[in-house]
Amino acid sequence: MTSRGALYFAIMAVVLIGTGIFQSWNVAFGILMMCMISAIMALGVNIQWGYGGLLNFGVMGFTALGGLTAMLVSYPPVPEAWAAGGSGIMLSLLLLLATVAAVMVARRKVPAQYKTLTTVVLIIAGFFLIRVFYLPAVDRIEAVNPGETGFLGGLGLPIIISWVLGGLVAAGAAWLIGKVALGLRADYLAIATLGIAEIIIAILKYEDWLTRGVKNVTGLPRPAPPQTEVMLAHWFVSINDFFGMDETRAAIALALKVIYVVLFLIVLVTIFWFSERALKSPWGRMMRAIRDNRDAAAAMGKNVTHRHLQVFVLGCAVVGVAGAMLTTLDGQLTPTTYIPLRYTFLIWVMVILGGSGNNWGAVLGGFIIWFVWVQSEPFGHWFMANVTMAMSEDNWLRNHLISGAVYMRYVLMGLILLTVLRFAPSGLIPERSKHSS
């Protein structure tokens, strides 16, 4: 990292410390945790765009897959729902796999003139056969105590396991998508991944038997003990009698946040270390060569599509890990919160601001953009209140400006993006060299 990059990180550290001093340390640590998750997501996008030049506008979908994995791993199973329709769901899954296998075999064995017809017939037959078992099973599952469950639940395992499994699930989905979409031109790939992400979110919203849909899944277990559980412990009561309720509660809340900060920092450092090793390896130099001139790389005997698939899968795996961590932090799966603005656009702004092709830049961009995103709303209220201080409280213009302060973050994001693209198109920490480590 250059001295300029070190200066940027030092300034960011001072800003976070200042937030702890002038606002509260709980706020500062809360922002820090989300900064680290955002930095991990930015690293995933940087692997795809900065290394291989792939436009993935489906970041939201792979984040959601990581979040779904966290829920399925940690939430306990619902025995009544499994008894009501679990067998039907499993049979439907087996029929789906059988249909896919039959189509693949047919594409290889059937004469060319009959391939399309055979494929269509097999897909239609499989679709209607799956519906025979799937729809009744779904109705029975969703009828089981719909106010509290109404879905199959999960495995009841420690949620921290899902951080690894979330990456694997996102990587598996990326492999399937990449086998189809990576043959598209760059702009078409961006549109395709955006559409696929919307399909994933639609499944999370409307397949209640799997995710409870818009009813959300709450109360997920956490790596650290819940604050309410700690406050009921005998030792907490003893400490509280000595120090006082408010002070003790604040100290416990801060200590729990510190646990998360340490866990998230371990994951961030690990992913960053592997990303740096990959970038500076012969594989990383090859990927940048493909990014800069894919035709020349193909002429040198490189399998461009295969390498793009590799980098696409790796980037999505990192995003999936971040998605599982985010759901762990929230303690719930809320499908309606996955929106392109937060989980695609902002992540791309982080990479662009920090500097694509540079892992230090991706991390810096994650920290800066998330901090600005969170703090811009209170700053907007403060700014508008001071600007309109001379106006009467019932003045329509004053009320309009103050009520619209919440949109200050969108204005700031647009200004940041335009400013960076105009004056620092390579980002705050640009890639050092196009062809060397």
Secondary structure, DSSP 8 states (H G I E B T S, - for coil): --HHHHHHHHHHHHHHHHHHHHT-HHHHHHHHHHHHHHHHHHHHHHIIIIIH------HHHHHHHHHHHHHHHHS-B-HHHIIIIIHHHHHHHHHHHHHHHHHHHHHHHS-GGGHHHHHHHHHHHHHHHHHHHHHHHHHHHHTSSTTT--S-B-----TTHHHHHHHHHHHHHHHHHHHHHTTS-HHHHHHHHHHHHHHHHHHHHH-HHHH-GGG-B-----SS--HHHHHTSHHHHHHHHHH-HHHHHHHHHHHHHHHHHHHHHHHHHHHHHHHHHHHHSHHHHHHHHHHH-HHHHHHTT--HHHHHHHHHHHHHHHHHHHHHHHHHHHTSB-GGG--HIIIIIHHHHHHHHH-TT-HHHHHHHHHHHHHHHHHHHHHHHHHHHHHTTTS-TT-HHHHHHHHGGGGHHHHHHHHHHHHHHHH-TT-SS--S-SS--
